[in-house]
Amino acid sequence: MGDLCVDYERLQVIERDLGIVKREFESCEDHQERLRGIYGSGTVADAMEDFTTNWDRHRKEVLESVKSVGEMASSVHQSFLKTDKKLEQECKGE
């Protein structure tokens, strides 16, 4: 049977990247508000309004998923660190 290898750096990158995605999704609404005045014609503005309203609804769902995956990644990272520390102590007879 093979050994389990955990790439702690990769887990940290995943946590960091998910945090960045989360912050971007949270600030997305601010970007939409700033852009409303540059759409030009009423037809384009109306289409963009429909799109952003729909996007707002779905963005919240995606944001919840990103938060959940981020929490899971953090939990996995912390659990492996804790397990590694415990195994190290057991091997040293502590």
Backbone as CSV, one residue per row, in Angstrom:
resi,resn,N_x,N_y,N_z,CA_x,CA_y,CA_z,C_x,C_y,C_z
1,MET,0.851,-1.176,0.000,0.000,0.000,0.000,0.896,1.238,0.000
2,GLY,0.530,2.262,-0.769,1.327,3.475,-0.875,1.096,4.422,0.287
3,ASP,2.036,5.318,0.450,1.932,6.339,1.494,1.047,7.483,1.024
4,LEU,0.383,8.082,1.961,-0.429,9.263,1.669,0.484,10.478,1.703
5,CYS,0.487,11.244,0.632,1.294,12.467,0.573,0.350,13.665,0.480
6,VAL,0.616,14.661,1.278,-0.201,15.865,1.291,0.671,17.039,0.878
7,ASP,0.222,17.759,-0.136,0.942,18.942,-0.613,0.375,20.160,0.120
8,TYR,1.031,20.519,1.234,0.539,21.625,2.060,0.582,22.953,1.308
9,GLU,1.605,23.141,0.490,1.687,24.386,-0.279,0.505,24.498,-1.233
10,ARG,0.146,23.385,-1.852,-0.987,23.390,-2.779,-2.291,23.693,-2.036
11,LEU,-2.448,23.109,-0.864,-3.643,23.411,-0.059,-3.699,24.895,0.302
12,GLN,-2.555,25.483,0.627,-2.517,26.918,0.945,-2.881,27.756,-0.280
13,VAL,-2.399,27.356,-1.447,-2.730,28.065,-2.683,-4.228,27.977,-2.953
14,ILE,-4.799,26.800,-2.765,-6.239,26.624,-2.967,-7.022,27.526,-2.020
15,GLU,-6.644,27.538,-0.747,-7.331,28.403,0.222,-7.214,29.871,-0.180
16,ARG,-6.003,30.287,-0.559,-5.784,31.688,-0.948,-6.608,32.045,-2.181
17,ASP,-6.553,31.175,-3.204,-7.273,31.454,-4.445,-8.781,31.500,-4.237
18,LEU,-9.300,30.599,-3.426,-10.738,30.627,-3.141,-11.113,31.898,-2.380
19,GLY,-10.224,32.369,-1.515,-10.461,33.634,-0.823,-10.521,34.801,-1.800
20,ILE,-9.646,34.786,-2.797,-9.648,35.837,-3.819,-10.939,35.790,-4.621
21,VAL,-11.345,34.591,-5.042,-12.592,34.443,-5.799,-13.772,34.928,-4.967
22,LYS,-13.788,34.563,-3.701,-14.867,34.978,-2.794,-14.942,36.504,-2.712
23,ARG,-13.795,37.146,-2.514,-13.787,38.620,-2.423,-14.251,39.263,-3.733
24,GLU,-13.837,38.692,-4.860,-14.261,39.237,-6.151,-15.770,39.117,-6.328
25,PHE,-16.330,37.979,-5.969,-17.777,37.797,-6.080,-18.510,38.743,-5.139
26,GLU,-17.954,38.971,-3.958,-18.597,39.870,-3.003,-18.568,41.320,-3.483
27,SER,-17.527,41.711,-4.205,-17.425,43.103,-4.645,-17.974,43.308,-6.055
28,CYS,-18.459,42.259,-6.672,-18.951,42.311,-8.043,-20.086,43.323,-8.208
29,GLU,-20.949,43.395,-7.227,-22.094,44.311,-7.310,-21.630,45.755,-7.409
30,ASP,-20.559,46.103,-6.702,-20.015,47.465,-6.783,-19.573,47.789,-8.201
31,HIS,-18.944,46.821,-8.867,-18.502,47.028,-10.249,-19.704,47.264,-11.164
32,GLN,-20.753,46.482,-10.957,-21.939,46.620,-11.796,-22.549,48.016,-11.649
33,GLU,-22.625,48.504,-10.432,-23.215,49.829,-10.193,-22.417,50.928,-10.889
34,ARG,-21.088,50.821,-10.858,-20.237,51.835,-11.485,-20.383,51.835,-13.007
35,LEU,-20.710,50.696,-13.585,-20.792,50.595,-15.042,-22.140,51.001,-15.620
36,ARG,-23.152,51.109,-14.791,-24.510,51.372,-15.291,-24.586,52.609,-16.182
37,GLY,-23.837,53.634,-15.872,-23.927,54.886,-16.633,-23.239,54.875,-17.980
38,ILE,-22.468,53.863,-18.317,-21.719,53.876,-19.576,-22.318,52.990,-20.659
39,TYR,-23.472,52.403,-20.410,-24.053,51.474,-21.376,-24.560,52.151,-22.639
40,GLY,-24.875,53.417,-22.572,-25.315,54.129,-23.769,-26.805,54.019,-23.988
41,SER,-27.185,53.435,-25.127,-28.590,53.405,-25.527,-29.464,52.681,-24.515
42,GLY,-30.731,53.014,-24.549,-31.683,52.387,-23.642,-31.787,50.888,-23.844
43,THR,-31.678,50.427,-25.078,-31.767,49.000,-25.370,-30.612,48.250,-24.721
44,VAL,-29.409,48.792,-24.867,-28.237,48.155,-24.268,-28.338,48.212,-22.748
45,ALA,-28.725,49.371,-22.230,-28.860,49.526,-20.775,-29.891,48.544,-20.215
46,ASP,-31.022,48.395,-20.920,-32.057,47.451,-20.475,-31.541,46.012,-20.502
47,ALA,-30.833,45.645,-21.561,-30.285,44.287,-21.667,-29.273,44.032,-20.552
48,MET,-28.424,45.005,-20.297,-27.424,44.849,-19.239,-28.092,44.794,-17.865
49,GLU,-29.162,45.535,-17.687,-29.902,45.501,-16.427,-30.491,44.103,-16.204
50,ASP,-31.074,43.537,-17.262,-31.605,42.174,-17.160,-30.498,41.181,-16.821
51,PHE,-29.361,41.328,-17.513,-28.238,40.426,-17.272,-27.732,40.539,-15.838
52,THR,-27.531,41.768,-15.359,-26.967,41.933,-14.016,-27.946,41.482,-12.939
53,THR,-29.238,41.671,-13.174,-30.228,41.194,-12.202,-30.175,39.670,-12.109
54,ASN,-30.120,39.015,-13.255,-30.015,37.557,-13.291,-28.686,37.117,-12.675
55,TRP,-27.620,37.817,-13.023,-26.288,37.482,-12.506,-26.258,37.638,-10.986
56,ASP,-26.898,38.677,-10.454,-26.932,38.873,-8.999,-27.501,37.647,-8.293
57,ARG,-28.604,37.123,-8.840,-29.227,35.951,-8.232,-28.280,34.745,-8.237
58,HIS,-27.700,34.487,-9.384,-26.836,33.313,-9.525,-25.480,33.513,-8.838
59,ARG,-25.013,34.731,-8.798,-23.744,35.036,-8.135,-23.815,34.664,-6.660
60,LYS,-24.930,34.926,-6.035,-25.099,34.585,-4.620,-25.002,33.077,-4.405
61,GLU,-25.576,32.308,-5.322,-25.493,30.846,-5.219,-24.050,30.378,-5.395
62,VAL,-23.368,30.935,-6.394,-21.972,30.556,-6.638,-21.105,30.975,-5.456
63,LEU,-21.360,32.139,-4.903,-20.593,32.627,-3.757,-20.726,31.675,-2.567
64,GLU,-21.932,31.187,-2.322,-22.127,30.227,-1.233,-21.331,28.942,-1.474
65,SER,-21.300,28.505,-2.724,-20.517,27.303,-3.060,-19.027,27.549,-2.871
66,VAL,-18.549,28.703,-3.298,-17.128,29.047,-3.141,-16.771,29.102,-1.656
67,LYS,-17.634,29.718,-0.857,-17.397,29.773,0.592,-17.320,28.366,1.182
68,SER,-18.238,27.509,0.773,-18.290,26.147,1.291,-17.030,25.364,0.922
69,VAL,-16.603,25.456,-0.328,-15.398,24.747,-0.758,-14.174,25.314,-0.040
70,GLY,-14.137,26.623,0.156,-13.034,27.240,0.888,-12.956,26.741,2.319
71,GLU,-14.098,26.642,2.961,-14.131,26.121,4.330,-13.681,24.668,4.381
72,MET,-14.096,23.875,3.378,-13.673,22.472,3.327,-12.164,22.366,3.112
73,ALA,-11.624,23.181,2.219,-10.178,23.153,1.961,-9.403,23.522,3.221
74,SER,-9.879,24.519,3.926,-9.232,24.932,5.172,-9.302,23.820,6.213
75,SER,-10.445,23.180,6.304,-10.626,22.087,7.256,-9.703,20.913,6.936
76,VAL,-9.594,20.564,5.663,-8.703,19.479,5.243,-7.268,19.836,5.592
77,HIS,-6.872,21.050,5.279,-5.514,21.513,5.565,-5.218,21.409,7.061
78,GLN,-6.096,21.932,7.879,-5.885,21.915,9.327,-5.898,20.486,9.878
79,SER,-6.775,19.648,9.345,-6.841,18.257,9.807,-5.566,17.498,9.490
80,PHE,-5.031,17.693,8.289,-3.787,17.018,7.936,-2.612,17.534,8.778
81,LEU,-2.584,18.841,9.023,-1.521,19.385,9.877,-1.592,18.775,11.276
82,LYS,-2.791,18.704,11.815,-2.986,18.145,13.151,-2.590,16.663,13.189
83,THR,-2.991,15.911,12.156,-2.658,14.490,12.081,-1.151,14.296,11.942
84,ASP,-0.523,15.100,11.106,0.934,15.010,10.942,1.654,15.267,12.264
85,LYS,1.214,16.278,12.981,1.830,16.623,14.274,1.659,15.464,15.262
86,LYS,0.464,14.895,15.301,0.187,13.779,16.209,1.065,12.573,15.864
87,LEU,1.177,12.247,14.579,2.010,11.121,14.157,3.485,11.375,14.476
88,GLU,3.911,12.602,14.295,5.297,12.954,14.623,5.574,12.725,16.113
89,GLN,4.643,13.182,16.959,4.790,13.017,18.380,4.802,11.533,18.786
90,GLU,3.938,10.746,18.152,3.898,9.314,18.435,5.186,8.614,18.014
91,CYS,5.735,9.014,16.887,6.991,8.411,16.416,8.153,8.755,17.336
92,LYS,8.098,9.937,17.938,9.144,10.369,18.859,8.915,9.827,20.272
93,GLY,7.762,9.191,20.467,7.439,8.645,21.796,7.008,9.699,22.785
94,GLU,6.509,10.809,22.296,6.059,11.902,23.183,4.636,11.704,23.634
